[in-house]
Amino acid sequence: MNASNLDRYATFLRNYPTNPNGASVDDWREIGSGWVSKQDVGGKTAYLSAREVAQIETNFTTRWRDDVEAGMRLQIETRVYDITRVDEIGRHEGLTIYGKVRAK
């Protein structure tokens, strides 16, 4: 993996959906961060409840790590991506992370 291509600093977020009292909450916490490369691969526009919503699909590449999985989020600056899939590159060489972001 060419480290010079990893040009964006990302934060990985995991949801902890219940608090210590057992109540349901939406609690996204940082579990780590690192350098990634970003490639927008497509998008689509849909109409949801009479408003237009654009969805952008993006692939990220990063060094291998064992704490990233589908269902988490990846944040770069103020934009947050939902991680839909994670594929390993080689044998512990890197990860391809598939994400989607919604623009309203």
Secondary structure, DSSP 8 states (H G I E B T S, - for coil): --GGG--EEEEEEEE--B-TT--B---EEEEEEEEEEEEEEEEEEEEETTEEEEEEEEEEEEE--SS--TT-EEEETTEEEEEEEEEEETTTTEEEEEEEEEE-
